[in-house]
Amino acid sequence: AAVLASAWLRVCLAHGAAAPAAAAAAGWDPLSPGPFAVAGPREVLGRNDSADLTHFQMSIWVPDAAGLYPVVVFVPGFGYGPKKYDEVMRHVASHGFIMLGIDIPPATIAEQGAMERAADVVTVLRFAVADNSSALEEAWRRHGGRRDVHFDGHNRLGLMAHSIGGHAALAAIDIFDCFNVRFVALFDPVDGNDPYGFRPQYLLPLGTHPEIQLQFDAPVLIMTSGLAGDALPYPSILHWPACAPNDRSGFHWFASMLSPKWMVNFTDYGHLDVLDSHHPDGGKLVCPTGHGVADTDQGRATYRRALGALTIALAQAVVPDVPQSPPLQQDERLKWLFFPPPPLRPGV
């Protein structure tokens, strides 16, 4: 993809995207579990591991085989910890990625502003890339991780986020430092400190087409749920908002980003359907959930695998040398973003 360059543009893809392989491999299916067993989730970083990590922990999912793996930092949203996203995290990890989820306690989230949360993301990204990821490796080993698993966050780093975690992730690489992030995958990203506007701290002006451009050029995939922009039908006196309002999610972000960028909408799902099937039912009192086939355990499981699969399709197209990644043409992976196979159609 063409890269725009000017005095104000921070170029994150310093080394470019992975070169397309010459031959295609049959049977590549990111919707199915990958070739690796997964170790985790395991809390590898606690409050005693680093003076900089004073008020949050991190959980990790690692391919359970010797090798050097890309690192993906995940920023959860809505006050949930990363373990509530285990199905998505485990699926991506099974395809050859180390998943590092930031776990900030809900009490801290309530106290923090949006930019303070972004600063936390920066702290984690710095830790993930420091000294060729050696500090992160040592933390993993101190918590019982195998010594022949190696982390390549310095050269092959991805960023993933959900809900208000999207604001923190994008602010981190737009304002602070892009850390040579290779790709960004976002699930219903929400601008601001909360979807309710209690603390109006936004990265962009509200609206579906803000007149501001974010200043990084890592490839971005935005995955939205069709019901995230709808509010539950409570009495109007409550002024109950949508969990991902249209003026601060979806096209709000997409219109402000440089290419290459993609957006996929899962029409029949809700904002919290990304969470594991055992997530608290109280979430249904806050956000609409899927209907029809999407309101079944099988439908939600397929949805979560699809979010992971789309992330894998993008990551394997732009991140070089993913372990045991079949030699597909780059375009063949990216086509998966536009033409996902059954059983996802026609709900995309």
C-alpha positions as CSV (number, residue, x, y, z in Angstrom):
1,A,0.0,0.0,0.0
2,A,1.1,3.5,-0.7
3,V,2.5,5.3,2.3
4,L,1.8,9.1,2.5
5,A,4.8,11.0,3.8
6,S,5.0,14.6,5.0
7,A,6.5,16.6,7.9
8,W,3.7,15.8,10.3
9,L,3.2,12.1,9.5
10,R,4.6,9.5,11.8
11,V,5.6,6.5,9.6
12,C,5.2,3.3,11.7
13,L,5.9,0.7,9.0
14,A,9.5,1.5,8.8
15,H,10.3,-1.9,7.3
16,G,7.3,-2.2,5.1
17,A,4.8,-5.1,4.9
18,A,5.8,-8.7,4.4
19,A,6.7,-9.5,0.9
20,P,4.1,-11.8,-0.8
21,A,5.2,-15.4,-1.2
22,A,5.4,-16.9,-4.7
23,A,3.0,-19.8,-4.2
24,A,-0.3,-20.2,-2.5
25,A,-1.1,-23.0,0.0
26,A,-4.3,-24.8,0.0
27,G,-6.4,-25.2,3.2
28,W,-5.5,-22.0,5.0
29,D,-8.5,-21.3,7.3
30,P,-8.1,-18.7,10.0
31,L,-11.6,-19.5,11.3
32,S,-10.4,-22.9,12.5
33,P,-8.0,-23.3,15.4
34,G,-4.4,-22.9,14.4
35,P,-1.5,-25.5,14.6
36,F,-0.4,-24.5,18.1
37,A,-1.6,-25.6,21.5
38,V,-1.9,-22.5,23.8
39,A,-0.5,-22.0,27.2
40,G,-2.4,-19.5,29.3
41,P,-4.0,-17.3,30.3
42,R,-1.3,-16.7,32.9
43,E,-0.7,-13.6,34.9
44,V,2.9,-12.9,34.1
45,L,3.2,-9.3,35.2
46,G,2.1,-8.1,38.6
47,R,2.7,-5.1,40.7
48,N,6.1,-6.4,41.9
49,D,7.6,-6.9,38.4
50,S,8.3,-3.3,37.5
51,A,8.3,0.0,39.2
52,D,6.3,1.3,36.2
53,L,3.6,-1.3,36.5
54,T,2.0,-0.1,39.7
55,H,-1.7,-0.4,39.3
56,F,-2.4,-3.1,36.8
57,Q,-1.6,-6.7,35.9
58,M,-1.1,-8.4,32.5
59,S,-2.3,-11.8,31.3
60,I,-0.6,-13.7,28.5
61,W,-1.5,-16.5,26.0
62,V,1.5,-18.2,24.4
63,P,1.9,-20.8,21.6
64,D,3.1,-23.9,23.6
65,A,6.0,-24.8,21.3
66,A,9.5,-23.6,20.9
67,G,9.9,-20.6,18.6
68,L,10.1,-16.8,18.1
69,Y,6.7,-15.3,18.0
70,P,5.1,-11.9,17.2
71,V,3.5,-10.0,20.2
72,V,0.0,-8.6,20.2
73,V,-0.9,-6.2,23.0
74,F,-4.6,-6.2,23.8
75,V,-6.5,-3.4,25.5
76,P,-9.9,-4.5,26.9
77,G,-12.9,-2.3,27.3
78,F,-16.0,-1.7,29.4
79,G,-14.2,-2.5,32.7
80,Y,-13.7,-6.1,31.8
81,G,-10.3,-7.8,32.2
82,P,-8.6,-9.6,29.3
83,K,-9.5,-13.1,30.6
84,K,-13.1,-12.4,29.6
85,Y,-11.9,-12.4,26.0
86,D,-10.2,-15.8,26.4
87,E,-11.9,-17.4,23.3
88,V,-10.6,-14.6,21.0
89,M,-7.2,-14.4,22.6
90,R,-6.7,-18.2,22.5
91,H,-7.8,-18.4,18.9
92,V,-5.3,-15.8,17.7
93,A,-2.5,-17.3,19.8
94,S,-3.1,-20.8,18.2
95,H,-2.0,-19.3,14.9
96,G,1.4,-18.3,16.2
97,F,1.0,-15.0,18.2
98,I,1.8,-14.1,21.8
99,M,-1.2,-12.3,23.2
100,L,-0.6,-9.8,26.1
101,G,-3.7,-8.5,27.7
102,I,-3.7,-5.4,30.0
103,D,-5.8,-5.9,33.1
104,I,-6.6,-2.6,34.8
105,P,-9.0,-3.0,37.8
106,P,-12.5,-1.4,37.3
107,A,-11.9,0.9,40.3
108,T,-8.8,2.3,38.6
109,I,-10.7,2.7,35.3
110,A,-13.4,4.7,37.1
111,E,-10.7,7.1,38.4
112,Q,-8.7,7.4,35.2
113,G,-9.2,9.8,32.4
114,A,-8.9,8.6,28.8
115,M,-5.4,9.9,28.3
116,E,-4.2,8.3,31.6
117,R,-5.4,5.0,30.2
118,A,-3.5,5.7,27.0
119,A,-0.4,6.4,29.0
120,D,-0.8,3.0,30.6
121,V,-0.9,1.4,27.1
122,V,2.3,3.3,26.3
123,T,4.0,1.8,29.5
124,V,3.0,-1.7,28.4
125,L,4.2,-1.2,24.8
126,R,7.5,0.1,26.0
127,F,7.9,-2.9,28.2
128,A,7.0,-5.2,25.4
129,V,9.6,-3.9,23.0
130,A,12.4,-3.0,25.5
131,D,15.7,-4.7,24.9
132,N,14.3,-6.8,22.1
133,S,11.5,-8.0,24.4
134,S,13.9,-9.6,26.9
135,A,12.2,-8.0,29.9
136,L,8.9,-9.5,28.8
137,E,10.5,-12.9,28.3
138,E,12.1,-12.8,31.7
139,A,8.7,-11.9,33.3
140,W,7.1,-14.9,31.5
141,R,9.8,-17.3,32.7
142,R,9.6,-16.1,36.3
143,H,6.0,-17.2,36.2
144,G,6.8,-20.7,35.0
145,G,6.9,-20.1,31.2
146,R,9.0,-22.4,29.1
147,R,12.5,-21.0,28.2
148,D,12.4,-21.9,24.5
149,V,9.5,-19.6,23.7
150,H,10.9,-16.2,22.6
151,F,9.1,-12.9,22.1
152,D,9.6,-10.6,19.1
153,G,7.7,-7.4,20.2
154,H,10.5,-5.2,19.0
155,N,10.2,-6.1,15.3
156,R,6.7,-7.7,15.0
157,L,4.3,-5.9,17.3
158,G,0.5,-5.7,16.9
159,L,-2.2,-3.8,18.8
160,M,-5.7,-5.0,19.5
161,A,-8.5,-3.3,21.5
162,H,-12.2,-3.3,22.4
163,S,-14.6,-0.5,23.3
164,I,-13.0,2.3,25.2
165,G,-9.8,0.4,25.0
166,G,-9.8,1.5,21.4
167,H,-9.4,5.2,22.4
168,A,-6.5,4.3,24.7
169,A,-4.8,2.2,22.0
170,L,-5.2,4.8,19.2
171,A,-4.2,7.7,21.4
172,A,-1.1,5.8,22.5
173,I,0.3,5.4,19.0
174,D,-1.1,8.6,17.6
175,I,0.1,11.0,20.3
176,F,2.9,9.3,22.2
177,D,4.9,6.8,20.0
178,C,3.9,4.4,17.2
179,F,6.4,1.7,18.4
180,N,6.7,0.4,14.9
181,V,3.3,-1.3,15.4
182,R,2.6,-3.5,12.3
183,F,-1.2,-3.6,12.5
184,V,-4.1,-2.5,14.6
185,A,-7.3,-4.6,15.1
186,L,-10.2,-2.9,16.8
187,F,-13.5,-4.4,18.1
188,D,-16.2,-1.7,18.4
189,P,-13.7,1.0,19.4
190,V,-15.3,3.9,21.3
191,D,-13.8,7.4,21.5
192,G,-13.7,9.0,24.9
193,N,-13.6,8.0,28.5
194,D,-17.0,6.2,28.4
195,P,-20.0,5.9,26.0
196,Y,-22.1,8.0,28.2
197,G,-20.1,11.2,28.0
198,F,-19.8,11.6,31.7
199,R,-16.2,12.8,31.2
200,P,-16.0,14.2,27.7
201,Q,-12.4,13.4,26.8
202,Y,-12.2,12.7,23.0
203,L,-9.4,12.0,20.6
204,L,-11.5,13.3,17.7
205,P,-14.4,15.7,17.3
206,L,-17.7,13.8,17.7
207,G,-19.4,12.8,14.5
208,T,-19.2,10.2,11.8
209,H,-16.8,12.2,9.7
210,P,-14.5,14.3,11.9
211,E,-12.3,16.8,10.1
212,I,-9.1,15.4,11.7
213,Q,-6.7,12.7,10.5
214,L,-4.9,10.4,12.9
215,Q,-1.1,10.6,12.3
216,F,0.0,7.0,12.0
217,D,-0.1,4.7,9.0
218,A,-0.1,1.1,10.4
219,P,-2.8,-0.9,8.7
220,V,-6.1,-0.8,10.7
221,L,-9.0,-3.2,10.7
222,I,-12.2,-2.1,12.5
223,M,-14.7,-4.7,13.3
224,T,-18.1,-3.4,14.4
225,S,-21.2,-5.1,15.7
226,G,-24.5,-4.1,14.1
227,L,-26.3,-3.5,17.4
228,A,-23.5,-1.6,19.1
229,G,-25.0,1.7,18.0
230,D,-28.4,0.9,19.3
231,A,-29.6,1.8,22.9
232,L,-31.7,-0.5,25.0
233,P,-35.4,0.6,25.0
234,Y,-35.5,2.1,28.5
235,P,-37.7,5.1,29.2
236,S,-36.4,8.2,27.6
237,I,-36.2,9.9,30.9
238,L,-33.1,7.8,31.7
239,H,-31.2,9.1,28.6
240,W,-29.7,5.6,28.2
241,P,-27.0,5.7,25.4
242,A,-25.8,3.1,23.0
243,C,-22.7,1.2,24.1
244,A,-20.8,2.3,21.0
245,P,-22.6,5.4,19.8
246,N,-22.3,6.1,16.0
247,D,-20.8,9.6,16.6
248,R,-17.8,8.1,18.5
249,S,-17.4,4.7,16.9
250,G,-17.4,3.0,13.5
251,F,-17.1,5.6,10.7
252,H,-16.1,8.1,13.4
253,W,-12.7,6.3,13.5
254,F,-12.6,5.0,9.9
255,A,-13.0,8.4,8.3
256,S,-10.1,9.8,10.3
257,M,-7.5,7.1,9.4
258,L,-5.0,6.8,6.6
259,S,-5.0,3.9,4.3
260,P,-4.6,1.0,4.3
261,K,-7.8,0.5,6.4
262,W,-10.7,-1.9,6.5
263,M,-14.0,-2.0,8.3
264,V,-16.3,-5.0,8.7
265,N,-19.7,-5.0,10.3
266,F,-21.3,-8.0,11.9
267,T,-24.9,-7.0,11.5
268,D,-26.7,-9.3,14.1
269,Y,-24.3,-9.0,17.0
270,G,-24.0,-6.7,20.0
271,H,-21.2,-4.8,21.7
272,L,-20.6,-7.4,24.5
273,D,-20.9,-10.5,22.3
274,V,-17.1,-10.5,21.9
275,L,-16.9,-11.6,25.6
276,D,-16.8,-15.3,26.5
277,S,-20.1,-17.1,26.8
278,H,-19.8,-17.1,30.5
279,H,-19.7,-13.3,30.8
280,P,-22.1,-11.8,33.3
281,D,-25.6,-11.6,32.1
282,G,-25.8,-8.2,33.7
283,G,-24.2,-6.9,30.4
284,K,-27.5,-7.5,28.7
285,L,-28.9,-4.8,30.9
286,V,-26.4,-2.3,29.5
287,C,-26.0,-3.3,25.8
288,P,-28.2,-5.0,23.3
289,T,-27.0,-8.5,22.4
290,G,-27.3,-10.6,19.3
291,H,-30.6,-11.8,17.9
292,G,-31.6,-14.8,15.8
293,V,-28.8,-17.2,15.3
294,A,-26.5,-14.6,16.9
295,D,-28.4,-15.1,20.2
296,T,-27.2,-18.7,20.6
297,D,-24.0,-20.1,22.1
298,Q,-22.9,-21.5,18.7
299,G,-23.6,-18.2,17.0
300,R,-21.6,-16.2,19.6
301,A,-18.8,-18.7,19.5
302,T,-18.6,-18.4,15.7
303,Y,-18.6,-14.6,16.0
304,R,-15.7,-14.6,18.4
305,R,-13.7,-17.0,16.2
306,A,-14.5,-14.7,13.2
307,L,-13.1,-11.6,15.1
308,G,-9.9,-13.6,15.7
309,A,-9.8,-14.9,12.2
310,L,-10.1,-11.5,10.6
311,T,-7.3,-10.3,12.9
312,I,-5.2,-13.3,11.8
313,A,-5.9,-12.6,8.1
314,L,-4.6,-9.0,8.4
315,A,-1.7,-9.9,10.7
316,Q,-0.4,-12.7,8.6
317,A,-0.6,-10.4,5.5
318,V,1.5,-7.6,7.0
319,V,3.7,-9.2,9.7
320,P,6.7,-11.1,8.3
321,D,7.6,-14.6,9.2
322,V,4.7,-15.7,11.4
323,P,5.6,-19.3,12.5
324,Q,4.0,-22.0,10.4
325,S,2.1,-19.5,8.4
326,P,1.4,-21.1,5.0
327,P,2.9,-19.3,2.0
328,L,-0.1,-17.6,0.7
329,Q,-0.1,-14.5,-1.5
330,Q,-0.6,-11.4,0.6
331,D,-3.8,-10.5,-1.4
332,E,-5.3,-14.0,-0.6
333,R,-5.2,-13.2,3.1
334,L,-6.6,-9.7,2.7
335,K,-9.5,-11.0,0.5
336,W,-10.6,-12.9,3.6
337,L,-11.5,-9.5,5.1
338,F,-14.0,-8.9,2.3
339,F,-15.2,-12.4,1.4
340,P,-15.5,-14.4,4.7
341,P,-16.8,-17.9,4.2
342,P,-20.0,-19.5,5.5
343,P,-21.2,-19.7,8.2
344,L,-20.6,-15.9,8.6
345,R,-22.7,-14.9,5.5
346,P,-25.0,-13.1,5.2
347,G,-24.6,-11.6,8.6
348,V,-21.5,-9.5,7.7
